[in-house]
């Protein structure tokens, strides 16, 4: 560390910050801030509110625009509403071959299948990697880590050929079966990390009591890894709900469309004349993701902070 | 520890097996393979099998209807002379080399502002994180298309101060920039990883620096940045790999054709057009392998360069 004498003002500001911070934690209502620290805090909040406002503005504007008549959307950058216009929602809901709810149900089926698949197969693989000794473990673990980084474009063409030859194009199987086979290695890794944090004494005690691996896995490990399972569930939900590429390739029959492909078909069919109903259905499509975000935030933040999943 | 950290320690540690490891070897083989069965099947059927198949197809001419015709390295030679492919590479490289550093810089700055003890931290964190969750969706891409349209939100705001904005999405000079902005907008997820990393830096370092009279800037350069370098590296590797594969935003914003005048023709979009638009599966496979090589090279460069700037505390 260099020992450069700094200007007295700067040193004072820094030292006052350190002397205050522990006291602040003890009594949050304490107003004995120094003026410097308070101004610094105000500037911080101003920056954050400004940046946050810009970040969130487009989304709020989309919500408001979906409640406006079409001709106003192109003239109103503001967020005020004179009167609620619900026709965008009713028009949008029935603009395609099927009511929009049909596509939501399709998406829900794919999402549910993917969640069940990921929970079962990834937790099983993770248990083996975290707790069992077997030949080739290091090699397989390395391969598993590498598959996290493999671009899916390298496998998509043969996968498509494979699934089309067994007649699975325009079914939900190509979107669900890979999850049943633990191909989302991210979650395997996340669960391995989590299981490593569970004390080994617990399974050793169970083994002394005569439990085999299936029993230890089901009765000891699984109940303790609920936070990791919740993170997996939430991220699988959001990713699958938003998945466009897979659905675009495998689902070409309008009956089978999931929400993203249906939205895209909507864009094409409307040729940008009715932004209002397009926005309305976009809001509808984002609503489940937003709900999951609201209720799952704690797990989302923890999951992303520990392993860096998106 | 992160997946990337784990991988780098795995490649670093090459010691012999310990006695315990040798004794333990083979003890749970049967049970382990039962637990691994779904993953193993997936590895063979969904990952490694298709990888080998795609490598084979990259040397063939295949349109799904007739059996693949072996053409040797023709597809790769064709790639050399394919001007649209070169353009798509330029577009993708611009996107990655501008978008990723910009996004990470914003994420780092906001994470630094959101430090410990700040009031309303969970609220701010949520606001900044939300776009990351929604950013990959078709709905947000549709929103972006309107915001940067000729009569879109951005131009409405500009008109209020008397500026006639261009048609951002319809102008080849600004279309890619709009999509890069969408990428920067989703800085929330790397920000949260930075926040977690900042938590890990022991406070005593800062206290010691203060005793020595270090300025805020000095503390940032001498403590925060080196201590955070593994996290920066992790975010960099992940974001680069992810950004090379971007697809949805370009597809929706350009209406699926990479326009205007191919200015948003991402490599993956071109690959999609070749493979699933024209059923030129051999060429698409060759492109996919080329993408894998590019990502591999970038990741390797990252790992090699990391020796000079990433600081491990262990």
Boltz contact constraints between the chains, C-beta under 6 A:
constraints:
  - contact:
      token1: [A, 1]
      token2: [B, 209]
      max_distance: 6.0
  - contact:
      token1: [A, 1]
      token2: [B, 212]
      max_distance: 6.0
  - contact:
      token1: [A, 3]
      token2: [B, 212]
      max_distance: 6.0
  - contact:
      token1: [A, 5]
      token2: [B, 213]
      max_distance: 6.0
  - contact:
      token1: [A, 6]
      token2: [B, 213]
      max_distance: 6.0
  - contact:
      token1: [A, 6]
      token2: [B, 215]
      max_distance: 6.0
  - contact:
      token1: [A, 10]
      token2: [B, 215]
      max_distance: 6.0
  - contact:
      token1: [A, 11]
      token2: [B, 213]
      max_distance: 6.0
  - contact:
      token1: [A, 14]
      token2: [B, 210]
      max_distance: 6.0
  - contact:
      token1: [A, 21]
      token2: [B, 117]
      max_distance: 6.0
  - contact:
      token1: [A, 44]
      token2: [B, 113]
      max_distance: 6.0
  - contact:
      token1: [A, 48]
      token2: [B, 124]
      max_distance: 6.0
  - contact:
      token1: [A, 52]
      token2: [B, 127]
      max_distance: 6.0
  - contact:
      token1: [A, 55]
      token2: [B, 131]
      max_distance: 6.0
  - contact:
      token1: [A, 56]
      token2: [B, 127]
      max_distance: 6.0
  - contact:
      token1: [A, 58]
      token2: [B, 143]
      max_distance: 6.0
  - contact:
      token1: [A, 58]
      token2: [B, 147]
      max_distance: 6.0
  - contact:
      token1: [A, 61]
      token2: [B, 153]
      max_distance: 6.0
  - contact:
      token1: [A, 62]
      token2: [B, 143]
      max_distance: 6.0
  - contact:
      token1: [A, 74]
      token2: [B, 151]
      max_distance: 6.0
  - contact:
      token1: [A, 77]
      token2: [B, 153]
      max_distance: 6.0
  - contact:
      token1: [A, 77]
      token2: [B, 156]
      max_distance: 6.0
  - contact:
      token1: [A, 77]
      token2: [B, 157]
      max_distance: 6.0
  - contact:
      token1: [A, 121]
      token2: [B, 38]
      max_distance: 6.0
  - contact:
      token1: [A, 124]
      token2: [B, 35]
      max_distance: 6.0
  - contact:
      token1: [A, 125]
      token2: [B, 36]
      max_distance: 6.0
  - contact:
      token1: [A, 125]
      token2: [B, 39]
      max_distance: 6.0
  - contact:
      token1: [A, 127]
      token2: [B, 35]
      max_distance: 6.0
  - contact:
      token1: [A, 128]
      token2: [B, 32]
      max_distance: 6.0
  - contact:
      token1: [A, 128]
      token2: [B, 35]
      max_distance: 6.0
  - contact:
      token1: [A, 128]
      token2: [B, 36]
      max_distance: 6.0
  - contact:
      token1: [A, 132]
      token2: [B, 28]
      max_distance: 6.0
  - contact:
      token1: [A, 132]
      token2: [B, 32]
      max_distance: 6.0
  - contact:
      token1: [A, 133]
      token2: [B, 24]
      max_distance: 6.0
  - contact:
      token1: [A, 133]
      token2: [B, 27]
      max_distance: 6.0
  - contact:
      token1: [A, 133]
      token2: [B, 28]
      max_distance: 6.0
  - contact:
      token1: [A, 134]
      token2: [B, 28]
      max_distance: 6.0
  - contact:
      token1: [A, 134]
      token2: [B, 29]
      max_distance: 6.0
  - contact:
      token1: [A, 134]
      token2: [B, 32]
      max_distance: 6.0
  - contact:
      token1: [A, 135]
      token2: [B, 26]
      max_distance: 6.0
  - contact:
      token1: [A, 142]
      token2: [B, 10]
      max_distance: 6.0
  - contact:
      token1: [A, 145]
      token2: [B, 3]
      max_distance: 6.0
  - contact:
      token1: [A, 145]
      token2: [B, 7]
      max_distance: 6.0
  - contact:
      token1: [A, 147]
      token2: [B, 47]
      max_distance: 6.0
  - contact:
      token1: [A, 148]
      token2: [B, 3]
      max_distance: 6.0
  - contact:
      token1: [A, 149]
      token2: [B, 241]
      max_distance: 6.0
  - contact:
      token1: [A, 151]
      token2: [B, 245]
      max_distance: 6.0
  - contact:
      token1: [A, 151]
      token2: [B, 291]
      max_distance: 6.0
  - contact:
      token1: [A, 151]
      token2: [B, 295]
      max_distance: 6.0
  - contact:
      token1: [A, 153]
      token2: [B, 271]
      max_distance: 6.0
  - contact:
      token1: [A, 153]
      token2: [B, 288]
      max_distance: 6.0
  - contact:
      token1: [A, 153]
      token2: [B, 291]
      max_distance: 6.0
  - contact:
      token1: [A, 154]
      token2: [B, 51]
      max_distance: 6.0
  - contact:
      token1: [A, 154]
      token2: [B, 54]
      max_distance: 6.0
  - contact:
      token1: [A, 154]
      token2: [B, 288]
      max_distance: 6.0
  - contact:
      token1: [A, 154]
      token2: [B, 292]
      max_distance: 6.0
  - contact:
      token1: [A, 155]
      token2: [B, 50]
      max_distance: 6.0
  - contact:
      token1: [A, 155]
      token2: [B, 51]
      max_distance: 6.0
  - contact:
      token1: [A, 157]
      token2: [B, 54]
      max_distance: 6.0
  - contact:
      token1: [A, 157]
      token2: [B, 275]
      max_distance: 6.0
  - contact:
      token1: [A, 157]
      token2: [B, 281]
      max_distance: 6.0
  - contact:
      token1: [A, 157]
      token2: [B, 284]
      max_distance: 6.0
  - contact:
      token1: [A, 157]
      token2: [B, 285]
      max_distance: 6.0
  - contact:
      token1: [A, 158]
      token2: [B, 50]
      max_distance: 6.0
  - contact:
      token1: [A, 158]
      token2: [B, 53]
      max_distance: 6.0
  - contact:
      token1: [A, 158]
      token2: [B, 54]
      max_distance: 6.0
  - contact:
      token1: [A, 159]
      token2: [B, 50]
      max_distance: 6.0
  - contact:
      token1: [A, 178]
      token2: [B, 46]
      max_distance: 6.0
  - contact:
      token1: [A, 181]
      token2: [B, 38]
      max_distance: 6.0
  - contact:
      token1: [A, 181]
      token2: [B, 41]
      max_distance: 6.0
  - contact:
      token1: [A, 181]
      token2: [B, 42]
      max_distance: 6.0
  - contact:
      token1: [A, 181]
      token2: [B, 46]
      max_distance: 6.0
  - contact:
      token1: [A, 182]
      token2: [B, 38]
      max_distance: 6.0
  - contact:
      token1: [A, 182]
      token2: [B, 39]
      max_distance: 6.0
  - contact:
      token1: [A, 182]
      token2: [B, 42]
      max_distance: 6.0
  - contact:
      token1: [A, 183]
      token2: [B, 42]
      max_distance: 6.0
  - contact:
      token1: [A, 183]
      token2: [B, 46]
      max_distance: 6.0
  - contact:
      token1: [A, 189]
      token2: [B, 3]
      max_distance: 6.0
  - contact:
      token1: [A, 213]
      token2: [B, 31]
      max_distance: 6.0
  - contact:
      token1: [A, 238]
      token2: [B, 133]
      max_distance: 6.0
  - contact:
      token1: [A, 242]
      token2: [B, 136]
      max_distance: 6.0
  - contact:
      token1: [A, 242]
      token2: [B, 137]
      max_distance: 6.0
  - contact:
      token1: [A, 244]
      token2: [B, 138]
      max_distance: 6.0
  - contact:
      token1: [A, 244]
      token2: [B, 248]
      max_distance: 6.0
  - contact:
      token1: [A, 245]
      token2: [B, 247]
      max_distance: 6.0
  - contact:
      token1: [A, 249]
      token2: [B, 276]
      max_distance: 6.0
  - contact:
      token1: [A, 260]
      token2: [B, 138]
      max_distance: 6.0
  - contact:
      token1: [A, 263]
      token2: [B, 138]
      max_distance: 6.0
  - contact:
      token1: [A, 264]
      token2: [B, 138]
      max_distance: 6.0
  - contact:
      token1: [A, 275]
      token2: [B, 146]
      max_distance: 6.0
  - contact:
      token1: [A, 282]
      token2: [B, 139]
      max_distance: 6.0
  - contact:
      token1: [A, 282]
      token2: [B, 142]
      max_distance: 6.0
  - contact:
      token1: [A, 285]
      token2: [B, 139]
      max_distance: 6.0
  - contact:
      token1: [A, 286]
      token2: [B, 134]
      max_distance: 6.0
  - contact:
      token1: [A, 286]
      token2: [B, 139]
      max_distance: 6.0
  - contact:
      token1: [A, 293]
      token2: [B, 133]
      max_distance: 6.0
  - contact:
      token1: [A, 304]
      token2: [B, 189]
      max_distance: 6.0
  - contact:
      token1: [A, 304]
      token2: [B, 192]
      max_distance: 6.0
  - contact:
      token1: [A, 305]
      token2: [B, 192]
      max_distance: 6.0
  - contact:
      token1: [A, 305]
      token2: [B, 196]
      max_distance: 6.0
  - contact:
      token1: [A, 308]
      token2: [B, 2]
      max_distance: 6.0
  - contact:
      token1: [A, 308]
      token2: [B, 193]
      max_distance: 6.0
  - contact:
      token1: [A, 308]
      token2: [B, 238]
      max_distance: 6.0
  - contact:
      token1: [A, 310]
      token2: [B, 189]
      max_distance: 6.0
